[in-house]
Amino acid sequence: MNFFGYFSYDWQPLLLTFKLAALTTLILLLLGIPLAYSLAFSRARFKPVFETLVSMPLVLPPSVLGFYLLLAFSPQFAFGQWLMQTFDIRLVFSFAGLVIGSVIFSLPFMVQPIQSGLQNLPFSLVEASRTLGKSDSYTLFHVLLPNIKSTLLTGVVLSFAHTIGEFGVVLMIGGNIPGVTRVASIAIYDEVESLNYGVAHFYAMVLFAVSFAVLLMVYTGKRRYLQIFLR
């Protein structure tokens, strides 16, 4: 097939996938930085419990997490019913539900690299900042984060790539609604079931290429990229 033949495919699942990945990564960056900071320097007794909860998506089968999120979001259960009655929001089988599920599912891929980077910094940086009367938020954003730019990049790239490859969670929460929840991974499964291997190959090829590119940036090109872009 020539190059222009690729425009005959339905690009909507791919565009929806990248939209979901970008929005999820942005939310994770906003949530992950303060959460990682709290976990890195907390001395609370129950810190291991919180670290375990953050890490659970790494070991839980996606279908398990997706199933419980489906129950939570469903209007037939307390939380979903409260959202419907109070805010007229329905999360199950919606793009908003996919975003929330993706944020929970990819949370450790953002939090753990940032937490590790913060813990590897000399604690004297924090002590010096506090001695000068700086607040914790100032210390985090003006002292600590500038010293872990490569770690931040790793968290962003891994979160984006991981969201691209989601299947079980998005299938359980969103189903297969074209233009709403039919992301590329769902489209591949659907096309294979219909024996449309050529279309499935196209979607799989694009996801493979994008995932390979972003991971290659982390593992082999990170140093040069940081020197050029994050200087």
HELIX and SHEET records of a PDB file:
HELIX    1   1 PHE A    3  SER A    8  5                                   6    
HELIX    2   2 GLN A   12  PHE A   41  1                                  30    
HELIX    3   3 LYS A   47  VAL A   59  1                                  13    
HELIX    4   4 PRO A   62  PHE A   73  1                                  12    
HELIX    5   5 ALA A   78  PHE A   87  1                                  10    
HELIX    6   6 PHE A   95  GLN A  119  1                                  25    
HELIX    7   7 SER A  124  THR A  131  1                                   8    
HELIX    8   8 ASP A  136  TYR A  138  1                                   3    
HELIX    9   9 THR A  139  LEU A  144  3                                   6    
HELIX   10  10 LEU A  145  ASN A  147  5                                   3    
HELIX   11  11 LYS A  149  ILE A  164  1                                  16    
HELIX   12  12 GLY A  168  GLY A  174  1                                   7    
HELIX   13  13 ALA A  184  GLU A  193  1                                  10    
HELIX   14  14 TYR A  197  TYR A  219  1                                  23    
HELIX   15  15 LYS A  222  PHE A  229  1                                   8    
END                                                                             
